[in-house]
Amino acid sequence: MRKIEVLGPGCNNCQRLEANARAAVAMAGVEAEIIKVTDYGQIMGYGVMSTPGLVIDGKVVSYGRIPSAGDIAAWLSEA
């Protein structure tokens, strides 16, 4: 099972990123746990200075923007 973390305080952009991540999981046909990380200490631990951020299996794949569901699905298929 893949682990996807959405980093951010819960703003509209963070919610859009979470929705795209959920759509991407369905598109890629993988099992994944999606976790919202709102603690700034944890977010900074990833080196992310601009939210929203997206982490897949412990690796930061995006921050400061909202990648499309298609982009996220491709990242899920790659790893």
N, CA, C and O of each residue as an XYZ file, in Angstrom:
316
protein
N       0.845     -1.183      0.000
C       0.000      0.000      0.000
C       0.887      1.242      0.000
O       1.854      1.335      0.756
N       0.539      2.183     -0.856
C       1.292      3.428     -0.972
C       0.865      4.387      0.131
O      -0.267      4.331      0.610
N       1.768      5.255      0.526
C       1.467      6.265      1.537
C       1.611      7.638      0.887
O       2.690      8.013      0.429
N       0.506      8.378      0.857
C       0.488      9.716      0.278
C       0.200     10.703      1.399
O      -0.761     10.546      2.152
N       1.051     11.725      1.499
C       0.844     12.756      2.507
C       0.614     14.096      1.821
O       1.381     14.502      0.948
N      -0.454     14.775      2.229
C      -0.766     16.109      1.739
C      -0.338     17.076      2.841
O      -0.878     17.056      3.947
N       0.637     17.919      2.519
C       1.189     18.841      3.509
C       0.551     20.210      3.364
O       0.526     20.776      2.271
N       0.036     20.743      4.460
C      -0.546     22.077      4.435
C      -1.515     22.283      5.571
O      -1.934     21.332      6.230
N      -1.874     23.549      5.799
C      -2.723     23.882      6.950
C      -4.197     23.547      6.764
O      -4.975     23.697      7.706
N      -4.606     23.098      5.580
C      -6.015     22.784      5.347
C      -6.723     23.840      4.525
O      -7.952     23.910      4.528
N      -5.967     24.660      3.824
C      -6.543     25.718      2.998
C      -7.228     25.124      1.762
O      -7.200     23.912      1.551
N      -7.838     25.983      0.955
C      -8.523     25.514     -0.257
C      -7.578     24.781     -1.193
O      -7.953     23.760     -1.770
N      -6.358     25.283     -1.356
C      -5.397     24.615     -2.234
C      -5.039     23.237     -1.706
O      -4.868     22.298     -2.483
N      -4.927     23.110     -0.395
C      -4.622     21.811      0.210
C      -5.771     20.839     -0.039
O      -5.545     19.662     -0.320
N      -6.984     21.326      0.065
C      -8.157     20.488     -0.174
C      -8.236     20.064     -1.638
O      -8.610     18.930     -1.936
N      -7.888     20.964     -2.548
C      -7.882     20.621     -3.975
C      -6.814     19.574     -4.264
O      -7.035     18.652     -5.050
N      -5.648     19.722     -3.621
C      -4.578     18.743     -3.813
C      -5.004     17.376     -3.286
O      -4.737     16.355     -3.919
N      -5.656     17.354     -2.141
C      -6.129     16.082     -1.594
C      -7.139     15.434     -2.547
O      -7.087     14.225     -2.772
N      -8.052     16.225     -3.104
C      -9.036     15.696     -4.047
C      -8.337     15.133     -5.288
O      -8.716     14.073     -5.786
N      -7.327     15.835     -5.782
C      -6.573     15.343     -6.941
C      -5.840     14.048     -6.603
O      -5.759     13.141     -7.432
N      -5.310     13.964     -5.391
C      -4.600     12.745     -4.973
C      -5.571     11.564     -4.916
O      -5.236     10.461     -5.347
N      -6.759     11.793     -4.390
C      -7.756     10.717     -4.324
C      -8.163     10.271     -5.734
O      -8.317      9.077     -5.993
N      -8.336     11.234     -6.634
C      -8.676     10.894     -8.016
C      -7.529     10.128     -8.675
O      -7.764      9.201     -9.450
N      -6.303     10.511     -8.372
C      -5.129      9.859     -8.954
C      -5.016      8.407     -8.499
O      -4.643      7.532     -9.280
N      -5.337      8.161     -7.243
C      -5.301      6.790     -6.725
C      -6.279      5.922     -7.508
O      -5.967      4.787     -7.868
N      -7.458      6.465     -7.765
C      -8.457      5.724     -8.541
C      -7.981      5.516     -9.980
O      -8.150      4.434    -10.543
N      -7.384      6.559    -10.576
C      -6.896      6.465    -11.956
C      -5.782      5.425    -12.084
O      -5.749      4.651    -13.041
N      -4.873      5.418    -11.111
C      -3.715      4.521    -11.172
C      -4.071      3.103    -10.751
O      -3.329      2.161    -11.026
N      -5.214      2.956    -10.081
C      -5.638      1.634     -9.640
C      -4.740      1.035     -8.564
O      -4.504     -0.173     -8.535
N      -4.243      1.899     -7.678
C      -3.377      1.426     -6.596
C      -4.084      1.605     -5.261
O      -5.019      2.396     -5.136
N      -3.622      0.861     -4.273
C      -4.118      1.059     -2.917
C      -3.219      2.077     -2.257
O      -1.994      1.973     -2.332
N      -3.816      3.060     -1.613
C      -3.020      4.097     -0.970
C      -3.743      4.639      0.253
O      -4.971      4.705      0.308
N      -2.942      5.017      1.216
C      -3.442      5.705      2.401
C      -3.102      7.175      2.212
O      -1.945      7.524      1.977
N      -4.109      8.037      2.314
C      -3.890      9.470      2.153
C      -3.995     10.122      3.521
O      -5.010     10.007      4.208
N      -2.924     10.808      3.899
C      -2.822     11.422      5.219
C      -2.661     12.926      5.059
O      -1.868     13.387      4.237
N      -3.413     13.688      5.843
C      -3.246     15.140      5.866
C      -2.247     15.479      6.966
O      -2.407     15.053      8.110
N      -1.229     16.237      6.621
C      -0.226     16.669      7.600
C      -0.367     18.181      7.749
O      -0.058     18.939      6.830
N      -0.840     18.609      8.925
C      -1.060     20.032      9.153
C      -0.055     20.633     10.133
O      -0.006     21.852     10.301
N       0.736     19.797     10.772
C       1.720     20.265     11.746
C       2.914     20.887     11.018
O       3.587     20.226     10.229
N       3.165     22.174     11.298
C       4.235     22.871     10.592
C       5.606     22.263     10.863
O       6.481     22.313      9.999
N       5.806     21.693     12.044
C       7.068     21.035     12.348
C       7.318     19.855     11.424
O       8.426     19.676     10.918
N       6.281     19.049     11.206
C       6.402     17.907     10.303
C       6.604     18.377      8.861
O       7.405     17.806      8.121
N       5.873     19.420      8.471
C       6.000     19.944      7.107
C       7.426     20.448      6.879
O       8.032     20.166      5.845
N       7.953     21.191      7.843
C       9.322     21.710      7.738
C      10.336     20.569      7.733
O      11.406     20.690      7.136
N      10.006     19.466      8.395
C      10.884     18.307      8.416
C      11.136     17.746      7.024
O      12.166     17.117      6.779
N      10.201     17.972      6.119
C      10.367     17.550      4.729
C      11.109     18.605      3.903
O      11.421     18.377      2.735
N      11.387     19.751      4.512
C      12.055     20.823      3.785
C      11.115     21.621      2.903
O      11.562     22.363      2.028
N       9.824     21.477      3.125
C       8.830     22.180      2.317
C       8.564     23.548      2.937
O       8.122     23.657      4.081
N       8.842     24.582      2.160
C       8.658     25.950      2.647
C       7.382     26.587      2.098
O       6.928     27.615      2.601
N       6.809     25.975      1.068
C       5.631     26.524      0.420
C       4.597     25.408      0.245
O       4.860     24.405     -0.418
N       3.425     25.594      0.846
C       2.384     24.581      0.745
C       1.431     24.935     -0.388
O       1.402     26.092     -0.807
N       0.659     23.998     -0.896
C       0.577     22.626     -0.433
C       1.750     21.790     -0.937
O       2.371     22.093     -1.956
N       2.024     20.737     -0.192
C       3.079     19.812     -0.583
C       2.509     18.415     -0.722
O       1.485     18.082     -0.126
N       3.193     17.597     -1.522
C       2.748     16.230     -1.729
C       3.941     15.297     -1.556
O       4.988     15.472     -2.180
N       3.756     14.300     -0.692
C       4.805     13.323     -0.410
C       4.254     11.938     -0.738
O       3.174     11.566     -0.280
N       5.002     11.183     -1.530
C       4.607      9.816     -1.858
C       5.684      8.883     -1.333
O       6.844      8.963     -1.737
N       5.290      8.002     -0.432
C       6.206      7.026      0.168
C       7.470      7.687      0.715
O       8.578      7.189      0.515
N       7.289      8.819      1.412
C       8.399      9.489      2.073
C       9.214     10.420      1.195
O      10.172     11.026      1.673
N       8.857     10.551     -0.086
C       9.611     11.402     -1.011
C       8.749     12.591     -1.438
O       7.629     12.412     -1.915
N       9.277     13.807     -1.263
C       8.565     15.008     -1.694
C       8.557     15.041     -3.222
O       9.612     15.050     -3.856
N       7.367     15.059     -3.801
C       7.254     15.082     -5.262
C       6.751     16.424     -5.786
O       6.883     16.723     -6.973
N       6.170     17.236     -4.893
C       5.638     18.529     -5.329
C       5.422     19.421     -4.117
O       5.081     18.949     -3.032
N       5.628     20.730     -4.322
C       5.251     21.691     -3.293
C       5.058     23.059     -3.931
O       5.677     23.384     -4.944
N       4.188     23.852     -3.315
C       3.924     25.196     -3.800
C       3.021     25.269     -5.019
O       2.853     26.340     -5.603
N       2.445     24.155     -5.407
C       1.531     24.136     -6.549
C       0.562     22.974     -6.378
O       0.693     22.172     -5.454
N      -0.413     22.894     -7.279
C      -1.400     21.815     -7.225
C      -1.241     20.977     -8.490
O      -1.769     21.343     -9.540
N      -0.524     19.860     -8.407
C      -0.390     19.010     -9.589
C      -1.730     18.368     -9.948
O      -2.581     18.148     -9.086
N      -1.895     18.079    -11.220
C      -3.140     17.462    -11.684
C      -3.218     16.015    -11.207
O      -2.214     15.417    -10.821
N      -4.419     15.473    -11.240
C      -4.610     14.066    -10.880
C      -3.802     13.179    -11.821
O      -3.269     12.151    -11.401
N      -3.708     13.569    -13.088
C      -2.935     12.798    -14.056
C      -1.453     12.753    -13.709
O      -0.813     11.707    -13.818
N      -0.906     13.904    -13.287
C       0.502     13.949    -12.875
C       0.737     13.042    -11.670
O       1.705     12.283    -11.630
N      -0.157     13.131    -10.697
C      -0.007     12.336     -9.480
C      -0.129     10.854     -9.816
O       0.630     10.041     -9.288
N      -1.063     10.489    -10.680
C      -1.229      9.085    -11.081
C       0.046      8.577    -11.748
O       0.448      7.433    -11.534
N       0.680      9.427    -12.557
C       1.937      9.027    -13.207
C       3.027      8.781    -12.165
O       3.787      7.818    -12.268
N       3.098      9.654    -11.166
C       4.093      9.471    -10.100
C       3.835      8.181     -9.336
O       4.772      7.477     -8.961
N       2.561      7.875     -9.106
C       2.224      6.646     -8.394
C       2.601      5.407     -9.219
O       3.005      4.386     -8.663
N       2.467      5.504    -10.527
C       2.792      4.373    -11.395
C       4.291      4.175    -11.554
O       4.755      3.053    -11.761
N       5.055      5.267    -11.457
C       6.508      5.208    -11.624
C       7.188      4.409    -10.528
O       8.033      3.555    -10.794
N       6.813      4.695     -9.311
C       7.560      4.144     -8.165
C       7.157      2.728     -7.819
O       7.701      2.143     -6.882
